[in-house]
């Protein structure tokens, strides 16, 4: 059986290892909201090819590295509200993605 939804909310999570989601290719909805994440690394979600919905709201994200959303070709919805965004690298949103903010 494949996992289609993951909720890791309200966990005080502050750091994501670069390959921690490597095997989550079937996940369609991913909730990482209400944590303490500060940055999203390059290729963080690269293998999550089935992902349609990603919630990163209510974190402490101040930096989005280039290519951090690469591989998310099917992503329709991205939530980044209530973060501390100060720097968005060139190339963050110029991939083949067609998502809405």
C-alpha positions as CSV (number, residue, x, y, z in Angstrom):
1,X,0.0,0.0,0.0
2,X,1.3,3.4,-0.9
3,X,1.2,6.5,1.3
4,X,-0.7,9.4,-0.3
5,X,-0.9,11.9,2.5
6,X,1.7,12.9,5.2
7,X,1.1,15.4,8.0
8,X,4.2,16.5,10.0
9,X,2.6,19.5,11.7
10,X,3.2,21.2,15.0
11,X,6.4,19.3,15.7
12,X,9.0,22.0,16.2
13,X,10.8,20.6,13.2
14,X,13.6,23.0,12.2
15,X,15.8,21.2,9.8
16,X,15.2,18.9,6.8
17,X,18.0,16.6,5.7
18,X,18.5,16.9,1.9
19,X,17.4,13.3,1.2
20,X,14.9,12.7,3.9
21,X,12.0,12.5,1.4
22,X,13.8,10.4,-1.1
23,X,11.4,7.4,-1.1
24,X,8.2,9.3,-0.9
25,X,7.4,9.2,-4.6
26,X,3.7,8.3,-4.2
27,X,2.7,11.1,-1.7
28,X,0.1,13.5,-3.1
29,X,-0.5,15.8,-0.1
30,X,2.3,16.9,2.2
31,X,1.7,19.0,5.3
32,X,4.8,20.5,6.9
33,X,3.0,23.5,8.4
34,X,3.4,24.9,11.9
35,X,7.0,23.9,12.4
36,X,10.2,25.9,12.7
37,X,11.7,25.3,9.3
38,X,14.1,28.1,8.3
39,X,15.1,27.1,4.8
40,X,14.2,24.8,1.9
41,X,17.2,23.2,0.3
42,X,17.9,22.7,-3.4
43,X,16.2,19.6,-4.7
44,X,14.5,19.1,-1.3
45,X,11.4,17.4,-2.9
46,X,13.1,16.2,-6.2
47,X,11.7,12.7,-6.1
48,X,8.1,13.6,-4.9
49,X,6.8,13.4,-8.5
50,X,3.2,12.7,-7.5
51,X,2.9,15.6,-5.1
52,X,-0.1,17.8,-5.8
53,X,-0.3,19.9,-2.6
54,X,2.5,21.2,-0.3
55,X,1.8,23.2,2.8
56,X,4.9,25.0,4.3
57,X,2.9,27.7,6.0
58,X,3.5,29.0,9.6
59,X,7.2,28.2,9.7
60,X,10.2,30.4,9.9
61,X,11.4,30.1,6.3
62,X,13.5,33.0,5.3
63,X,15.3,31.5,2.4
64,X,14.2,29.5,-0.7
65,X,17.2,28.1,-2.5
66,X,17.2,27.8,-6.3
67,X,15.7,24.6,-7.6
68,X,14.1,23.8,-4.2
69,X,10.8,22.9,-5.8
70,X,12.4,21.0,-8.8
71,X,10.8,17.7,-9.6
72,X,7.3,18.9,-8.5
73,X,5.9,18.8,-12.0
74,X,2.4,17.9,-10.7
75,X,2.2,20.4,-7.9
76,X,-1.0,22.5,-8.0
77,X,-1.0,24.2,-4.7
78,X,1.9,25.6,-2.6
79,X,1.3,27.4,0.8
80,X,4.1,29.6,2.0
81,X,2.1,32.1,4.0
82,X,3.1,33.2,7.5
83,X,6.8,32.7,7.1
84,X,9.7,35.1,7.3
85,X,10.7,35.2,3.6
86,X,13.6,37.5,3.0
87,X,15.4,35.9,0.1
88,X,14.2,33.9,-2.9
89,X,16.9,32.7,-5.2
90,X,16.7,33.0,-8.9
91,X,15.3,29.9,-10.4
92,X,12.9,29.0,-7.5
93,X,9.8,29.3,-9.6
94,X,11.0,29.0,-13.2
95,X,10.9,25.2,-13.5
96,X,8.2,23.3,-15.3
97,X,5.8,23.7,-12.4
98,X,2.3,25.1,-12.9
99,X,1.3,25.7,-9.3
100,X,-0.7,28.5,-7.7
101,X,0.3,30.5,-4.6
